[in-house]
């Protein structure tokens, strides 16, 4: 599954996913309430596992969620854990954008960031 990019279109219950090793800009944006979180996140995790070693320059992952459920949280942590294990993790920045006043998403972002040794920036906008 080696490829320089991965795109999954958003639905009412799943976020838009864009990963690009070429541009160094990746994102997961929207709402994550998939009926089966394992089925939704499995191809993303598989892609990351296959391509993480290809990171050779600065990469930024932008995360922004209206909401995500607890099963999505598990797979988000698994994805971020893959980034943390990258031999070039110092080149990776995670920017988690939270809508101003959304305390729930802010707390979830803080909780996940506290479990990982990554360059993590939580921004309220």
N, CA, C and O of each residue as an XYZ file, in Angstrom:
500
protein
N       0.821     -1.191      0.000
C       0.000      0.000      0.000
C       0.866      1.256      0.000
O       0.459      2.289      0.532
N       2.034      1.178     -0.581
C       2.912      2.349     -0.635
C       2.409      3.311     -1.701
O       2.235      2.950     -2.865
N       2.182      4.534     -1.272
C       1.698      5.588     -2.139
C       2.033      6.902     -1.450
O       2.060      6.975     -0.222
N       2.286      7.930     -2.234
C       2.643      9.224     -1.650
C       1.467      9.945     -1.021
O       1.660     10.908     -0.280
N       0.230      9.490     -1.307
C      -0.914     10.192     -0.752
C      -2.082      9.252     -0.494
O      -2.157      8.146     -1.030
N      -2.981      9.732      0.340
C      -4.200      9.000      0.680
C      -5.308     10.020      0.827
O      -5.141     11.025      1.519
N      -6.445      9.772      0.180
C      -7.598     10.667      0.316
C      -8.848      9.834      0.557
O      -9.105      8.853     -0.141
N      -9.620     10.245      1.563
C     -10.926      9.658      1.837
C     -11.897     10.824      1.982
O     -11.699     11.709      2.815
N     -12.938     10.817      1.169
C     -13.914     11.915      1.210
C     -14.743     11.861      2.485
O     -14.996     10.789      3.034
N     -15.159     13.028      2.944
C     -15.998     13.126      4.135
C     -17.410     12.634      3.839
O     -17.895     12.716      2.711
N     -18.053     12.121      4.881
C     -19.482     11.801      4.834
C     -20.124     12.513      6.023
O     -19.452     13.262      6.732
N     -21.401     12.287      6.240
C     -22.066     12.892      7.399
C     -21.457     12.403      8.710
O     -21.468     13.121      9.709
N     -20.922     11.172      8.704
C     -20.420     10.560      9.938
C     -18.918     10.315      9.970
O     -18.392      9.822     10.968
N     -18.225     10.655      8.891
C     -16.776     10.424      8.864
C     -16.039     11.658      8.349
O     -16.565     12.401      7.520
N     -14.830     11.872      8.840
C     -14.072     13.062      8.435
C     -13.422     12.904      7.060
O     -13.271     11.796      6.545
N     -13.046     14.034      6.489
C     -12.234     14.020      5.280
C     -10.793     13.731      5.701
O     -10.286     14.311      6.661
N     -10.150     12.835      4.976
C      -8.774     12.449      5.273
C      -7.914     12.759      4.060
O      -8.210     12.315      2.951
N      -6.850     13.522      4.272
C      -5.879     13.824      3.226
C      -4.486     13.652      3.805
O      -4.102     14.374      4.725
N      -3.734     12.709      3.280
C      -2.343     12.538      3.677
C      -1.494     12.701      2.429
O      -1.785     12.109      1.390
N      -0.442     13.508      2.533
C       0.465     13.702      1.409
C       1.904     13.794      1.917
O       2.262     14.727      2.636
N       2.702     12.835      1.541
C       4.111     12.872      1.907
C       4.874     13.859      1.033
O       5.902     14.393      1.449
N       4.379     14.103     -0.173
C       5.055     15.011     -1.100
C       4.946     16.452     -0.615
O       5.948     17.163     -0.545
N       3.717     16.889     -0.276
C       3.524     18.276      0.151
C       3.930     18.483      1.609
O       4.232     19.602      2.023
N       3.935     17.399      2.380
C       4.233     17.535      3.807
C       3.059     18.052      4.611
O       3.208     18.371      5.791
N       1.893     18.141      3.989
C       0.673     18.619      4.656
C      -0.364     17.498      4.620
O      -0.702     16.971      3.560
N      -0.852     17.151      5.798
C      -1.888     16.132      5.903
C      -2.968     16.648      6.835
O      -2.729     17.544      7.644
N      -4.172     16.069      6.712
C      -5.259     16.540      7.577
C      -6.332     15.477      7.749
O      -6.540     14.612      6.898
N      -7.002     15.581      8.889
C      -8.227     14.834      9.152
C      -9.187     15.873      9.715
O      -8.952     16.431     10.787
N     -10.279     16.132      8.979
C     -11.160     17.254      9.303
C     -12.622     16.827      9.280
O     -13.059     16.148      8.351
N     -13.368     17.217     10.286
C     -14.809     16.986     10.270
C     -15.319     16.279     11.502
O     -14.882     16.550     12.621
N     -16.239     15.380     11.287
C     -16.925     14.649     12.348
C     -16.570     13.179     12.215
O     -16.582     12.624     11.117
N     -16.254     12.551     13.346
C     -15.882     11.133     13.301
C     -16.808     10.313     14.195
O     -16.571     10.124     15.388
N     -17.867      9.840     13.560
C     -18.850      8.979     14.221
C     -19.147      7.766     13.342
O     -20.313      7.443     13.114
N     -18.109      7.091     12.845
C     -18.389      5.973     11.938
C     -19.114      4.846     12.656
O     -18.895      4.592     13.841
N     -19.987      4.174     11.903
C     -20.709      3.040     12.472
C     -19.719      1.969     12.929
O     -19.915      1.324     13.958
N     -18.650      1.792     12.145
C     -17.608      0.834     12.494
C     -16.256      1.553     12.393
O     -15.678      1.644     11.310
N     -15.764      2.057     13.512
C     -14.521      2.842     13.510
C     -13.344      2.023     13.004
O     -12.475      2.555     12.313
N     -13.301      0.743     13.335
C     -12.210     -0.116     12.866
C     -12.170     -0.127     11.337
O     -11.106      0.053     10.744
N     -13.312     -0.336     10.702
C     -13.367     -0.392      9.240
C     -12.959      0.940      8.615
O     -12.288      0.961      7.584
N     -13.361      2.053      9.234
C     -13.011      3.362      8.680
C     -11.521      3.659      8.834
O     -10.873      4.093      7.882
N     -10.980      3.430     10.022
C      -9.597      3.822     10.301
C      -8.550      2.792      9.858
O      -7.372      3.128      9.741
N      -8.960      1.554      9.612
C      -8.001      0.516      9.225
C      -7.158      0.897      8.006
O      -5.939      0.732      8.060
N      -7.744      1.404      6.894
C      -6.892      1.766      5.746
C      -5.945      2.924      6.041
O      -4.856      2.986      5.469
N      -6.338      3.839      6.921
C      -5.476      4.970      7.285
C      -4.283      4.461      8.090
O      -3.139      4.834      7.827
N      -4.558      3.619      9.055
C      -3.493      3.041      9.891
C      -2.561      2.196      9.047
O      -1.343      2.252      9.215
N      -3.121      1.418      8.147
C      -2.307      0.591      7.253
C      -1.415      1.463      6.366
O      -0.237      1.160      6.182
N      -1.977      2.550      5.815
C      -1.201      3.464      4.971
C      -0.060      4.088      5.774
O       1.075      4.157      5.304
N      -0.372      4.540      6.990
C       0.668      5.139      7.829
C       1.784      4.135      8.136
O       2.967      4.459      8.028
N       1.403      2.937      8.513
C       2.411      1.909      8.811
C       3.304      1.626      7.610
O       4.502      1.387      7.768
N       2.730      1.653      6.417
C       3.495      1.365      5.198
C       4.382      2.520      4.752
O       5.383      2.304      4.069
N       4.025      3.741      5.132
C       4.703      4.919      4.578
C       5.442      5.792      5.577
O       6.139      6.721      5.168
N       5.318      5.531      6.855
C       5.883      6.416      7.874
C       7.398      6.571      7.724
O       7.946      7.636      8.006
N       8.062      5.525      7.287
C       9.523      5.584      7.138
C       9.957      6.487      5.981
O      11.138      6.814      5.863
N       9.017      6.889      5.132
C       9.344      7.737      3.985
C       9.433      9.219      4.346
O       9.824     10.037      3.513
N       9.076      9.567      5.575
C       9.153     10.974      5.982
C      10.615     11.378      6.109
O      11.356     10.855      6.941
N      11.006     12.319      5.263
C      12.402     12.784      5.246
C      12.498     14.298      5.408
O      13.594     14.840      5.551
N      11.353     14.982      5.385
C      11.327     16.432      5.564
C      10.136     16.795      6.454
O       9.347     15.927      6.825
N      10.009     18.079      6.792
C       8.952     18.506      7.723
C       7.573     18.096      7.219
O       7.239     18.269      6.046
N       6.788     17.553      8.134
C       5.423     17.152      7.848
C       4.516     17.702      8.929
O       4.858     17.690     10.111
N       3.359     18.184      8.514
C       2.380     18.723      9.452
C       1.064     17.968      9.271
O       0.558     17.823      8.159
N       0.530     17.496     10.386
C      -0.782     16.861     10.389
C      -1.746     17.795     11.099
O      -1.577     18.087     12.283
N      -2.755     18.265     10.379
C      -3.783     19.118     10.968
C      -4.982     18.242     11.328
O      -5.491     17.484     10.502
N      -5.414     18.367     12.570
C      -6.607     17.678     13.038
C      -7.634     18.720     13.437
O      -7.299     19.686     14.123
N      -8.870     18.542     13.022
C      -9.936     19.445     13.423
C     -11.245     18.666     13.362
O     -11.655     18.187     12.304
N     -11.889     18.552     14.519
C     -13.111     17.759     14.603
C     -14.256     18.574     15.182
O     -14.076     19.326     16.140
N     -15.443     18.416     14.590
C     -16.658     18.926     15.215
C     -16.921     18.061     16.449
O     -17.313     18.542     17.513
N     -16.687     16.763     16.253
C     -16.892     15.796     17.335
C     -16.270     14.476     16.898
O     -16.225     14.167     15.708
N     -15.790     13.698     17.869
C     -15.436     12.310     17.592
C     -15.827     11.462     18.786
O     -15.740     11.898     19.933
N     -16.264     10.231     18.495
C     -16.730      9.347     19.556
C     -15.561      8.563     20.158
O     -14.432      8.649     19.673
N     -15.836      7.811     21.201
C     -14.763      7.117     21.924
C     -14.082      6.054     21.066
O     -12.878      5.840     21.207
N     -14.821      5.378     20.178
C     -14.162      4.380     19.331
C     -13.226      5.062     18.328
O     -12.183      4.506     17.984
N     -13.588      6.255     17.859
C     -12.689      7.010     16.981
C     -11.447      7.438     17.748
O     -10.344      7.433     17.202
N     -11.624      7.806     19.007
C     -10.505      8.233     19.846
C      -9.429      7.148     19.915
O      -8.234      7.439     19.848
N      -9.859      5.926     20.046
C      -8.914      4.799     20.109
C      -8.045      4.741     18.855
O      -6.830      4.560     18.947
N      -8.665      4.895     17.687
C      -7.914      4.797     16.434
C      -7.111      6.062     16.142
O      -6.058      5.993     15.508
N      -7.591      7.202     16.592
C      -6.784      8.428     16.483
C      -5.503      8.269     17.294
O      -4.419      8.633     16.838
N      -5.636      7.724     18.492
C      -4.450      7.481     19.315
C      -3.509      6.507     18.620
O      -2.294      6.710     18.624
N      -4.053      5.458     18.026
C      -3.213      4.474     17.330
C      -2.455      5.136     16.169
O      -1.274      4.861     15.960
N      -3.138      6.007     15.418
C      -2.480      6.712     14.313
C      -1.372      7.621     14.828
O      -0.266      7.626     14.287
N      -1.665      8.383     15.863
C      -0.665      9.296     16.423
C       0.503      8.520     17.022
O       1.641      8.991     17.013
N       0.220      7.348     17.534
C       1.276      6.499     18.077
C       2.227      6.023     16.976
O       3.426      5.879     17.212
N       1.706      5.787     15.803
C       2.558      5.430     14.655
C       3.486      6.600     14.342
O       4.675      6.402     14.093
N       2.947      7.816     14.355
C       3.781      8.999     14.110
C       4.851      9.128     15.191
O       6.000      9.462     14.899
N       4.474      8.863     16.429
C       5.416      8.960     17.543
C       6.570      7.966     17.379
O       7.701      8.256     17.769
N       6.288      6.819     16.814
C       7.318      5.780     16.632
C       8.169      5.996     15.381
O       9.115      5.247     15.136
N       7.838      7.010     14.597
C       8.584      7.289     13.375
C      10.046      7.589     13.700
O      10.332      8.301     14.663
N      10.974      7.051     12.903
C      12.380      7.375     13.139
C      12.677      8.867     12.957
O      13.689      9.364     13.451
N      11.808      9.570     12.257
C      11.985     11.013     12.033
C      10.871     11.820     12.684
O      10.400     12.803     12.112
N      10.449     11.413     13.871
C       9.316     12.095     14.513
C       9.593     13.558     14.808
O       8.654     14.342     14.947
N      10.867     13.949     14.908
C      11.180     15.356     15.154
C      10.774     16.233     13.966
O      10.693     17.454     14.100
N      10.522     15.626     12.816
C      10.088     16.371     11.632
C       8.576     16.532     11.562
O       8.064     17.220     10.678
N       7.855     15.901     12.491
C       6.390     15.867     12.448
C       5.807     16.841     13.467
O       6.197     16.850     14.635
N       4.868     17.658     13.002
C       4.113     18.553     13.879
C       2.638     18.195     13.752
O       2.115     18.057     12.646
N       1.977     18.047     14.886
C       0.533     17.823     14.909
C      -0.119     19.126     15.357
O       0.119     19.597     16.469
N      -0.941     19.704     14.486
C      -1.686     20.924     14.824
C      -3.149     20.546     14.960
O      -3.812     20.190     13.986
N      -3.634     20.632     16.181
C      -5.020     20.282     16.458
C      -5.785     21.579     16.630
O      -5.558     22.324     17.583
N      -6.695     21.845     15.700
C      -7.473     23.079     15.734
C      -8.833     22.802     16.375
O      -9.557     21.887     15.983
N      -9.152     23.628     17.377
C     -10.391     23.476     18.129
C     -11.157     24.790     18.041
O     -10.582     25.867     18.199
N     -12.441     24.692     17.792
C     -13.267     25.895     17.749
C     -13.295     26.544     19.129
O     -13.463     25.865     20.143
N     -13.131     27.857     19.157
C     -13.143     28.589     20.425
C     -14.431     28.273     21.189
O     -15.528     28.331     20.632
N     -14.280     27.943     22.454
C     -15.437     27.644     23.282
C     -15.844     26.176     23.303
O     -16.710     25.788     24.087
N     -15.230     25.352     22.449
C     -15.563     23.929     22.430
C     -14.671     23.210     23.448
O     -13.639     22.637     23.099
N     -15.092     23.254     24.697
C     -14.285     22.701     25.786
C     -14.101     21.193     25.671
O     -13.036     20.675     26.003
N     -15.124     20.484     25.205
C     -15.027     19.031     25.081
C     -13.916     18.628     24.117
O     -13.088     17.776     24.440
N     -13.898     19.241     22.929
C     -12.862     18.891     21.951
C     -11.488     19.365     22.423
O     -10.484     18.703     22.160
N     -11.434     20.498     23.115
C     -10.169     20.985     23.658
C      -9.615     19.991     24.678
O      -8.425     19.676     24.658
N     -10.472     19.503     25.564
C     -10.037     18.524     26.574
C      -9.592     17.214     25.944
O      -8.613     16.611     26.381
N     -10.317     16.772     24.909
C      -9.937     15.526     24.226
C      -8.581     15.688     23.532
O      -7.757     14.774     23.552
N      -8.356     16.843     22.925
C      -7.068     17.104     22.278
C      -5.947     17.107     23.313
O      -4.888     16.520     23.089
N      -6.180     17.769     24.445
C      -5.174     17.799     25.507
C      -4.881     16.396     26.041
O      -3.729     16.033     26.279
N      -5.943     15.620     26.222
C      -5.780     14.268     26.754
C      -4.922     13.415     25.816
O      -3.983     12.755     26.261
N      -5.242     13.430     24.526
C      -4.454     12.636     23.579
C      -3.013     13.145     23.489
O      -2.078     12.347     23.429
N      -2.831     14.464     23.479
C      -1.472     15.004     23.358
C      -0.623     14.651     24.573
O       0.591     14.480     24.457
N      -1.262     14.542     25.741
C      -0.498     14.235     26.957
C       0.031     12.802     26.965
O       0.944     12.480     27.724
N      -0.537     11.951     26.130
C      -0.133     10.545     26.079
C       0.988     10.287     25.073
O       1.493      9.168     24.976
N       1.377     11.320     24.326
C       2.310     11.133     23.219
C       3.493     12.079     23.310
O       3.378     13.199     23.809
N       4.616     11.618     22.829
C       5.810     12.449     22.757
C       5.980     12.931     21.319
O       6.829     12.442     20.574
N       5.142     13.909     20.950
C       5.158     14.489     19.609
C       5.121     15.999     19.747
O       4.706     16.527     20.778
N       5.560     16.700     18.694
C       5.412     18.147     18.654
C       3.933     18.424     18.418
O       3.457     18.353     17.285
N       3.213     18.736     19.478
C       1.756     18.876     19.460
C       1.387     20.315     19.739
O       1.835     20.883     20.735
N       0.583     20.916     18.885
C       0.117     22.280     19.092
C      -1.401     22.273     19.036
O      -1.993     21.853     18.042
N      -2.028     22.740     20.109
C      -3.487     22.838     20.136
C      -3.837     24.311     19.984
O      -3.423     25.147     20.787
N      -4.601     24.614     18.948
C      -4.948     25.999     18.649
C      -6.457     26.179     18.744
O      -7.219     25.396     18.177
N      -6.884     27.210     19.463
C      -8.300     27.547     19.507
C      -8.552     28.683     18.542
O      -7.865     29.704     18.573
N      -9.543     28.498     17.683
C      -9.849     29.552     16.712
C     -11.317     29.905     16.740
O     -11.757     30.773     15.988
